Amino acid sequence: MKHLLSTAGLSRTTAIGLLDTAERMSEVEHREVRKLPVLRGRTVVNLFFEDSTRTRISFEAAAKRLSADVITFAAKGSSVSKGESLKDTAQTLEAMGADAVVIRHASSGAAEQLARSGWIDAGVVNAGDGTHEHPTQALLDAFTLRRHRAAVAGTDPAGTDLSGIRVAIVGDVLHSRVARSNLWLLTTLGADVTLVAPPTLLPVGAAGWPARISYDLDEVLADGVDAVMMLRVQAERMHAAFFPTAREYARRWGFDAARLAALDTASAAGGPAAETIIMHPGPMNRGLEIAAEAADSPRSTVLAQVRNGVSVRMAVLYQLLAGGPDEAADAETRSPSDSVRLP
């Protein structure tokens, strides 16, 4: 794998391979020395033209756990603010010897342009481009779903897909790169996806996507789902009135305390909601798309998603820079003293 730009082109075999590699990488978290030597001597550059906390820190942690050198480049306060182009920035990184570039950009297609332009030879990972895609977020969400189902069933998640899992993706689908990446990846892995949103927050052409569409969250919850993925309302991308008021949006499409209580009541009555989880890519607008009661409930996987993101991004960087899963397995069998040399 030379680049990771989109989930639309990922095959089922490749996706499962990445998730399985992430499972092995997650074992590093429980070691006394949480490092592997597999990317020692490689340089990973985090190139962020948009503000980010979770994704940037997650990629930094992933690269460092693989023993790579990490350079984090933020557009604010850099030459970009003086008018430097993406091409000039990329060629500067190439001159510095970057082996992989993790890019987040406000323009859809920026990651693809960087990868295909010939400006650099480094592998490119799309960490979110405009309203297009965010592939590592989708991978960590699939990883979280797969682990949850395995825990409920008491089985090993390795080698499995998401066949039969029902997922509702709820909210601002129009502006969400997370929704798009998840839709492509989850359907590739066999999940049954329903998009739930006001008509104004669904993209033109969404009817042709491989998902059911609903405008009624309560109806979808009543039918039963295994996971509810709430999307952040991206006010910074909205230049028109997409819904009447924040209060109206929260009442109709937010996962509020009343919906959480209804889910718990259905679960107590022996309904299909017993194992339903609530997901969110973060950052959360508490009180808008998700209530504090739901975000902090035992059903919430928000913190698990953050934790799983490091393992998934370790797997992605490893596959880009070091090789296949067999080598990852060999690295995992080494002792902590072999993984890092202390001074």
TORKOL-4160 file (C-alpha; in steps of 0.2 Angstrom, whole numbers, padded with zeros to 4 digits, m for minus):
343
<pt num="1" X="0000" Y="0000" Z="0000"/>
<pt num="2" X="0008" Y="0016" Z="m0006"/>
<pt num="3" X="m0005" Y="0029" Z="0000"/>
<pt num="4" X="m0021" Y="0029" Z="0010"/>
<pt num="5" X="m0032" Y="0042" Z="0002"/>
<pt num="6" X="m0050" Y="0035" Z="0003"/>
<pt num="7" X="m0060" Y="0020" Z="0009"/>
<pt num="8" X="m0070" Y="0019" Z="m0007"/>
<pt num="9" X="m0056" Y="0010" Z="m0015"/>
<pt num="10" X="m0051" Y="m0002" Z="m0001"/>
<pt num="11" X="m0055" Y="m0020" Z="m0004"/>
<pt num="12" X="m0063" Y="m0031" Z="0009"/>
<pt num="13" X="m0047" Y="m0041" Z="0011"/>
<pt num="14" X="m0036" Y="m0025" Z="0013"/>
<pt num="15" X="m0048" Y="m0018" Z="0026"/>
<pt num="16" X="m0048" Y="m0033" Z="0036"/>
<pt num="17" X="m0029" Y="m0035" Z="0035"/>
<pt num="18" X="m0028" Y="m0017" Z="0042"/>
<pt num="19" X="m0040" Y="m0021" Z="0056"/>
<pt num="20" X="m0031" Y="m0037" Z="0060"/>
<pt num="21" X="m0014" Y="m0028" Z="0060"/>
<pt num="22" X="m0022" Y="m0015" Z="0072"/>
<pt num="23" X="m0027" Y="m0029" Z="0084"/>
<pt num="24" X="m0009" Y="m0034" Z="0085"/>
<pt num="25" X="m0003" Y="m0016" Z="0087"/>
<pt num="26" X="m0015" Y="m0014" Z="0101"/>
<pt num="27" X="m0005" Y="m0026" Z="0111"/>
<pt num="28" X="0009" Y="m0014" Z="0112"/>
<pt num="29" X="m0002" Y="m0003" Z="0124"/>
<pt num="30" X="0000" Y="m0016" Z="0138"/>
<pt num="31" X="0018" Y="m0018" Z="0137"/>
<pt num="32" X="0030" Y="m0010" Z="0150"/>
<pt num="33" X="0039" Y="m0001" Z="0135"/>
<pt num="34" X="0026" Y="0004" Z="0123"/>
<pt num="35" X="0037" Y="0004" Z="0107"/>
<pt num="36" X="0041" Y="m0006" Z="0092"/>
<pt num="37" X="0057" Y="m0003" Z="0082"/>
<pt num="38" X="0049" Y="m0006" Z="0065"/>
<pt num="39" X="0050" Y="0012" Z="0059"/>
<pt num="40" X="0066" Y="0017" Z="0067"/>
<pt num="41" X="0075" Y="0029" Z="0055"/>
<pt num="42" X="0059" Y="0034" Z="0046"/>
<pt num="43" X="0052" Y="0051" Z="0046"/>
<pt num="44" X="0033" Y="0055" Z="0047"/>
<pt num="45" X="0027" Y="0072" Z="0044"/>
<pt num="46" X="0010" Y="0078" Z="0051"/>
<pt num="47" X="0005" Y="0092" Z="0039"/>
<pt num="48" X="m0011" Y="0100" Z="0046"/>
<pt num="49" X="m0019" Y="0115" Z="0036"/>
<pt num="50" X="m0034" Y="0113" Z="0047"/>
<pt num="51" X="m0036" Y="0114" Z="0066"/>
<pt num="52" X="m0035" Y="0097" Z="0074"/>
<pt num="53" X="m0033" Y="0089" Z="0091"/>
<pt num="54" X="m0038" Y="0071" Z="0092"/>
<pt num="55" X="m0032" Y="0066" Z="0074"/>
<pt num="56" X="m0015" Y="0075" Z="0075"/>
<pt num="57" X="m0011" Y="0068" Z="0093"/>
<pt num="58" X="m0016" Y="0051" Z="0088"/>
<pt num="59" X="m0005" Y="0051" Z="0073"/>
<pt num="60" X="0010" Y="0058" Z="0083"/>
<pt num="61" X="0007" Y="0044" Z="0096"/>
<pt num="62" X="0006" Y="0031" Z="0083"/>
<pt num="63" X="0022" Y="0036" Z="0074"/>
<pt num="64" X="0032" Y="0037" Z="0090"/>
<pt num="65" X="0026" Y="0020" Z="0096"/>
<pt num="66" X="0033" Y="0013" Z="0080"/>
<pt num="67" X="0049" Y="0022" Z="0084"/>
<pt num="68" X="0048" Y="0034" Z="0069"/>
<pt num="69" X="0054" Y="0052" Z="0070"/>
<pt num="70" X="0039" Y="0064" Z="0070"/>
<pt num="71" X="0038" Y="0082" Z="0063"/>
<pt num="72" X="0022" Y="0091" Z="0065"/>
<pt num="73" X="0019" Y="0106" Z="0053"/>
<pt num="74" X="0004" Y="0117" Z="0057"/>
<pt num="75" X="m0001" Y="0130" Z="0044"/>
<pt num="76" X="m0004" Y="0144" Z="0056"/>
<pt num="77" X="0012" Y="0153" Z="0060"/>
<pt num="78" X="0021" Y="0145" Z="0045"/>
<pt num="79" X="0025" Y="0151" Z="0028"/>
<pt num="80" X="0008" Y="0145" Z="0022"/>
<pt num="81" X="0001" Y="0160" Z="0030"/>
<pt num="82" X="0013" Y="0171" Z="0020"/>
<pt num="83" X="0006" Y="0163" Z="0004"/>
<pt num="84" X="0017" Y="0147" Z="0001"/>
<pt num="85" X="0008" Y="0134" Z="m0010"/>
<pt num="86" X="0005" Y="0116" Z="m0006"/>
<pt num="87" X="0017" Y="0112" Z="m0019"/>
<pt num="88" X="0031" Y="0122" Z="m0011"/>
<pt num="89" X="0027" Y="0115" Z="0006"/>
<pt num="90" X="0027" Y="0097" Z="m0001"/>
<pt num="91" X="0044" Y="0100" Z="m0009"/>
<pt num="92" X="0052" Y="0107" Z="0006"/>
<pt num="93" X="0046" Y="0091" Z="0016"/>
<pt num="94" X="0053" Y="0081" Z="0002"/>
<pt num="95" X="0070" Y="0089" Z="0004"/>
<pt num="96" X="0070" Y="0086" Z="0022"/>
<pt num="97" X="0068" Y="0067" Z="0019"/>
<pt num="98" X="0050" Y="0064" Z="0024"/>
<pt num="99" X="0045" Y="0045" Z="0022"/>
<pt num="100" X="0026" Y="0048" Z="0025"/>
<pt num="101" X="0015" Y="0063" Z="0025"/>
<pt num="102" X="m0001" Y="0064" Z="0035"/>
<pt num="103" X="m0011" Y="0078" Z="0028"/>
<pt num="104" X="m0027" Y="0087" Z="0034"/>
<pt num="105" X="m0033" Y="0101" Z="0022"/>
<pt num="106" X="m0049" Y="0111" Z="0020"/>
<pt num="107" X="m0050" Y="0107" Z="0001"/>
<pt num="108" X="m0058" Y="0091" Z="m0005"/>
<pt num="109" X="m0045" Y="0082" Z="m0015"/>
<pt num="110" X="m0029" Y="0090" Z="m0008"/>
<pt num="111" X="m0023" Y="0073" Z="m0001"/>
<pt num="112" X="m0025" Y="0065" Z="m0019"/>
<pt num="113" X="m0016" Y="0080" Z="m0027"/>
<pt num="114" X="m0002" Y="0078" Z="m0015"/>
<pt num="115" X="0000" Y="0059" Z="m0018"/>
<pt num="116" X="m0003" Y="0060" Z="m0037"/>
<pt num="117" X="0006" Y="0076" Z="m0042"/>
<pt num="118" X="0024" Y="0069" Z="m0042"/>
<pt num="119" X="0029" Y="0083" Z="m0030"/>
<pt num="120" X="0035" Y="0070" Z="m0017"/>
<pt num="121" X="0040" Y="0052" Z="m0016"/>
<pt num="122" X="0033" Y="0049" Z="0002"/>
<pt num="123" X="0018" Y="0039" Z="0006"/>
<pt num="124" X="0002" Y="0050" Z="0009"/>
<pt num="125" X="m0011" Y="0047" Z="0022"/>
<pt num="126" X="m0027" Y="0057" Z="0021"/>
<pt num="127" X="m0031" Y="0064" Z="0038"/>
<pt num="128" X="m0047" Y="0073" Z="0032"/>
<pt num="129" X="m0049" Y="0083" Z="0016"/>
<pt num="130" X="m0063" Y="0096" Z="0015"/>
<pt num="131" X="m0080" Y="0087" Z="0015"/>
<pt num="132" X="m0073" Y="0072" Z="0005"/>
<pt num="133" X="m0065" Y="0058" Z="0016"/>
<pt num="134" X="m0057" Y="0054" Z="0033"/>
<pt num="135" X="m0052" Y="0035" Z="0030"/>
<pt num="136" X="m0042" Y="0032" Z="0046"/>
<pt num="137" X="m0058" Y="0038" Z="0056"/>
<pt num="138" X="m0068" Y="0025" Z="0047"/>
<pt num="139" X="m0056" Y="0012" Z="0050"/>
<pt num="140" X="m0055" Y="0015" Z="0069"/>
<pt num="141" X="m0074" Y="0016" Z="0069"/>
<pt num="142" X="m0075" Y="m0001" Z="0060"/>
<pt num="143" X="m0062" Y="m0008" Z="0073"/>
<pt num="144" X="m0072" Y="m0002" Z="0087"/>
<pt num="145" X="m0088" Y="m0010" Z="0080"/>
<pt num="146" X="m0079" Y="m0026" Z="0076"/>
<pt num="147" X="m0072" Y="m0027" Z="0094"/>
<pt num="148" X="m0089" Y="m0023" Z="0102"/>
<pt num="149" X="m0097" Y="m0037" Z="0092"/>
<pt num="150" X="m0083" Y="m0049" Z="0097"/>
<pt num="151" X="m0084" Y="m0045" Z="0115"/>
<pt num="152" X="m0103" Y="m0047" Z="0116"/>
<pt num="153" X="m0101" Y="m0064" Z="0107"/>
<pt num="154" X="m0086" Y="m0069" Z="0117"/>
<pt num="155" X="m0076" Y="m0072" Z="0101"/>
<pt num="156" X="m0060" Y="m0067" Z="0093"/>
<pt num="157" X="m0062" Y="m0052" Z="0081"/>
<pt num="158" X="m0047" Y="m0057" Z="0070"/>
<pt num="159" X="m0051" Y="m0061" Z="0052"/>
<pt num="160" X="m0070" Y="m0055" Z="0054"/>
<pt num="161" X="m0080" Y="m0042" Z="0044"/>
<pt num="162" X="m0095" Y="m0033" Z="0049"/>
<pt num="163" X="m0108" Y="m0043" Z="0041"/>
<pt num="164" X="m0126" Y="m0041" Z="0048"/>
<pt num="165" X="m0121" Y="m0026" Z="0059"/>
<pt num="166" X="m0134" Y="m0012" Z="0058"/>
<pt num="167" X="m0127" Y="0006" Z="0059"/>
<pt num="168" X="m0137" Y="0022" Z="0059"/>
<pt num="169" X="m0126" Y="0037" Z="0054"/>
<pt num="170" X="m0135" Y="0052" Z="0060"/>
<pt num="171" X="m0134" Y="0071" Z="0058"/>
<pt num="172" X="m0124" Y="0083" Z="0046"/>
<pt num="173" X="m0121" Y="0070" Z="0032"/>
<pt num="174" X="m0119" Y="0084" Z="0020"/>
<pt num="175" X="m0103" Y="0092" Z="0027"/>
<pt num="176" X="m0096" Y="0076" Z="0035"/>
<pt num="177" X="m0081" Y="0067" Z="0028"/>
<pt num="178" X="m0083" Y="0054" Z="0042"/>
<pt num="179" X="m0100" Y="0049" Z="0036"/>
<pt num="180" X="m0093" Y="0046" Z="0018"/>
<pt num="181" X="m0078" Y="0036" Z="0023"/>
<pt num="182" X="m0089" Y="0026" Z="0035"/>
<pt num="183" X="m0102" Y="0023" Z="0022"/>
<pt num="184" X="m0090" Y="0016" Z="0009"/>
<pt num="185" X="m0080" Y="0005" Z="0022"/>
<pt num="186" X="m0094" Y="m0001" Z="0032"/>
<pt num="187" X="m0104" Y="m0007" Z="0017"/>
<pt num="188" X="m0088" Y="m0015" Z="0010"/>
<pt num="189" X="m0087" Y="m0025" Z="0026"/>
<pt num="190" X="m0105" Y="m0031" Z="0025"/>
<pt num="191" X="m0113" Y="m0019" Z="0037"/>
<pt num="192" X="m0131" Y="m0012" Z="0034"/>
<pt num="193" X="m0131" Y="0007" Z="0035"/>
<pt num="194" X="m0145" Y="0019" Z="0037"/>
<pt num="195" X="m0142" Y="0038" Z="0035"/>
<pt num="196" X="m0153" Y="0049" Z="0046"/>
<pt num="197" X="m0154" Y="0067" Z="0043"/>
<pt num="198" X="m0165" Y="0082" Z="0039"/>
<pt num="199" X="m0167" Y="0083" Z="0020"/>
<pt num="200" X="m0156" Y="0099" Z="0020"/>
<pt num="201" X="m0141" Y="0090" Z="0027"/>
<pt num="202" X="m0141" Y="0076" Z="0014"/>
<pt num="203" X="m0130" Y="0078" Z="m0001"/>
<pt num="204" X="m0137" Y="0078" Z="m0019"/>
<pt num="205" X="m0136" Y="0061" Z="m0025"/>
<pt num="206" X="m0137" Y="0052" Z="m0008"/>
<pt num="207" X="m0152" Y="0042" Z="m0014"/>
<pt num="208" X="m0139" Y="0033" Z="m0025"/>
<pt num="209" X="m0128" Y="0028" Z="m0011"/>
<pt num="210" X="m0128" Y="0010" Z="m0004"/>
<pt num="211" X="m0138" Y="0015" Z="0011"/>
<pt num="212" X="m0156" Y="0017" Z="0017"/>
<pt num="213" X="m0161" Y="0035" Z="0020"/>
<pt num="214" X="m0173" Y="0041" Z="0034"/>
<pt num="215" X="m0178" Y="0057" Z="0041"/>
<pt num="216" X="m0185" Y="0050" Z="0058"/>
<pt num="217" X="m0172" Y="0045" Z="0071"/>
<pt num="218" X="m0185" Y="0038" Z="0083"/>
<pt num="219" X="m0192" Y="0027" Z="0069"/>
<pt num="220" X="m0174" Y="0020" Z="0065"/>
<pt num="221" X="m0170" Y="0017" Z="0084"/>
<pt num="222" X="m0187" Y="0008" Z="0086"/>
<pt num="223" X="m0183" Y="m0004" Z="0071"/>
<pt num="224" X="m0167" Y="m0008" Z="0081"/>
<pt num="225" X="m0148" Y="m0004" Z="0077"/>
<pt num="226" X="m0132" Y="m0011" Z="0084"/>
<pt num="227" X="m0124" Y="0006" Z="0083"/>
<pt num="228" X="m0129" Y="0024" Z="0082"/>
<pt num="229" X="m0115" Y="0035" Z="0075"/>
<pt num="230" X="m0119" Y="0054" Z="0079"/>
<pt num="231" X="m0110" Y="0067" Z="0068"/>
<pt num="232" X="m0104" Y="0084" Z="0073"/>
<pt num="233" X="m0115" Y="0098" Z="0066"/>
<pt num="234" X="m0101" Y="0107" Z="0057"/>
<pt num="235" X="m0107" Y="0125" Z="0059"/>
<pt num="236" X="m0090" Y="0132" Z="0052"/>
<pt num="237" X="m0095" Y="0125" Z="0035"/>
<pt num="238" X="m0113" Y="0131" Z="0035"/>
<pt num="239" X="m0116" Y="0147" Z="0025"/>
<pt num="240" X="m0135" Y="0145" Z="0025"/>
<pt num="241" X="m0149" Y="0140" Z="0036"/>
<pt num="242" X="m0150" Y="0121" Z="0036"/>
<pt num="243" X="m0162" Y="0119" Z="0050"/>
<pt num="244" X="m0173" Y="0132" Z="0060"/>
<pt num="245" X="m0164" Y="0132" Z="0077"/>
<pt num="246" X="m0152" Y="0122" Z="0087"/>
<pt num="247" X="m0166" Y="0118" Z="0099"/>
<pt num="248" X="m0176" Y="0111" Z="0085"/>
<pt num="249" X="m0161" Y="0101" Z="0078"/>
<pt num="250" X="m0158" Y="0093" Z="0095"/>
<pt num="251" X="m0176" Y="0088" Z="0097"/>
<pt num="252" X="m0178" Y="0080" Z="0081"/>
<pt num="253" X="m0160" Y="0073" Z="0076"/>
<pt num="254" X="m0150" Y="0074" Z="0092"/>
<pt num="255" X="m0147" Y="0059" Z="0104"/>
<pt num="256" X="m0154" Y="0067" Z="0119"/>
<pt num="257" X="m0158" Y="0060" Z="0137"/>
<pt num="258" X="m0175" Y="0055" Z="0132"/>
<pt num="259" X="m0169" Y="0044" Z="0117"/>
<pt num="260" X="m0156" Y="0036" Z="0129"/>
<pt num="261" X="m0169" Y="0032" Z="0142"/>
<pt num="262" X="m0180" Y="0024" Z="0128"/>
<pt num="263" X="m0166" Y="0014" Z="0123"/>
<pt num="264" X="m0163" Y="0008" Z="0140"/>
<pt num="265" X="m0181" Y="0004" Z="0143"/>
<pt num="266" X="m0182" Y="m0006" Z="0127"/>
<pt num="267" X="m0166" Y="m0015" Z="0133"/>
<pt num="268" X="m0173" Y="m0019" Z="0150"/>
<pt num="269" X="m0189" Y="m0026" Z="0142"/>
<pt num="270" X="m0178" Y="m0039" Z="0132"/>
<pt num="271" X="m0179" Y="m0029" Z="0116"/>
<pt num="272" X="m0165" Y="m0028" Z="0103"/>
<pt num="273" X="m0157" Y="m0013" Z="0110"/>
<pt num="274" X="m0147" Y="m0022" Z="0124"/>
<pt num="275" X="m0131" Y="m0020" Z="0116"/>
<pt num="276" X="m0133" Y="m0004" Z="0105"/>
<pt num="277" X="m0118" Y="0007" Z="0106"/>
<pt num="278" X="m0117" Y="0026" Z="0104"/>
<pt num="279" X="m0103" Y="0033" Z="0093"/>
<pt num="280" X="m0096" Y="0050" Z="0089"/>
<pt num="281" X="m0080" Y="0055" Z="0080"/>
<pt num="282" X="m0077" Y="0070" Z="0091"/>
<pt num="283" X="m0076" Y="0084" Z="0095"/>
<pt num="284" X="m0094" Y="0084" Z="0102"/>
<pt num="285" X="m0107" Y="0098" Z="0103"/>
<pt num="286" X="m0115" Y="0093" Z="0119"/>
<pt num="287" X="m0133" Y="0097" Z="0120"/>
<pt num="288" X="m0134" Y="0099" Z="0101"/>
<pt num="289" X="m0131" Y="0082" Z="0092"/>
<pt num="290" X="m0128" Y="0073" Z="0108"/>
<pt num="291" X="m0133" Y="0075" Z="0126"/>
<pt num="292" X="m0121" Y="0074" Z="0140"/>
<pt num="293" X="m0131" Y="0059" Z="0147"/>
<pt num="294" X="m0128" Y="0049" Z="0131"/>
<pt num="295" X="m0110" Y="0055" Z="0128"/>
<pt num="296" X="m0105" Y="0049" Z="0146"/>
<pt num="297" X="m0116" Y="0033" Z="0147"/>
<pt num="298" X="m0110" Y="0015" Z="0147"/>
<pt num="299" X="m0116" Y="0014" Z="0129"/>
<pt num="300" X="m0104" Y="0027" Z="0123"/>
<pt num="301" X="m0088" Y="0022" Z="0114"/>
<pt num="302" X="m0081" Y="0039" Z="0112"/>
<pt num="303" X="m0066" Y="0036" Z="0123"/>
<pt num="304" X="m0063" Y="0019" Z="0115"/>
<pt num="305" X="m0063" Y="0026" Z="0098"/>
<pt num="306" X="m0049" Y="0038" Z="0103"/>
<pt num="307" X="m0039" Y="0024" Z="0111"/>
<pt num="308" X="m0042" Y="0013" Z="0096"/>
<pt num="309" X="m0037" Y="0027" Z="0084"/>
<pt num="310" X="m0019" Y="0025" Z="0089"/>
<pt num="311" X="m0018" Y="0006" Z="0086"/>
<pt num="312" X="m0027" Y="0009" Z="0069"/>
<pt num="313" X="m0015" Y="0023" Z="0064"/>
<pt num="314" X="0000" Y="0012" Z="0069"/>
<pt num="315" X="m0006" Y="m0001" Z="0057"/>
<pt num="316" X="m0008" Y="0011" Z="0043"/>
<pt num="317" X="0009" Y="0019" Z="0045"/>
<pt num="318" X="0016" Y="0002" Z="0047"/>
<pt num="319" X="0008" Y="m0005" Z="0031"/>
<pt num="320" X="0014" Y="0011" Z="0021"/>
<pt num="321" X="0032" Y="0011" Z="0027"/>
<pt num="322" X="0037" Y="m0006" Z="0033"/>
<pt num="323" X="0027" Y="m0020" Z="0025"/>
<pt num="324" X="0014" Y="m0034" Z="0027"/>
<pt num="325" X="0006" Y="m0041" Z="0043"/>
<pt num="326" X="0019" Y="m0056" Z="0044"/>
<pt num="327" X="0032" Y="m0043" Z="0048"/>
<pt num="328" X="0021" Y="m0035" Z="0061"/>
<pt num="329" X="0018" Y="m0051" Z="0069"/>
<pt num="330" X="0037" Y="m0054" Z="0070"/>
<pt num="331" X="0039" Y="m0037" Z="0078"/>
<pt num="332" X="0026" Y="m0041" Z="0091"/>
<pt num="333" X="0035" Y="m0057" Z="0097"/>
<pt num="334" X="0050" Y="m0047" Z="0101"/>
<pt num="335" X="0053" Y="m0043" Z="0120"/>
<pt num="336" X="0052" Y="m0025" Z="0126"/>
<pt num="337" X="0071" Y="m0024" Z="0127"/>
<pt num="338" X="0072" Y="m0028" Z="0109"/>
<pt num="339" X="0059" Y="m0014" Z="0104"/>
<pt num="340" X="0068" Y="0000" Z="0111"/>
<pt num="341" X="0086" Y="0003" Z="0116"/>
<pt num="342" X="0088" Y="0013" Z="0132"/>
<pt num="343" X="0103" Y="0025" Z="0134"/>
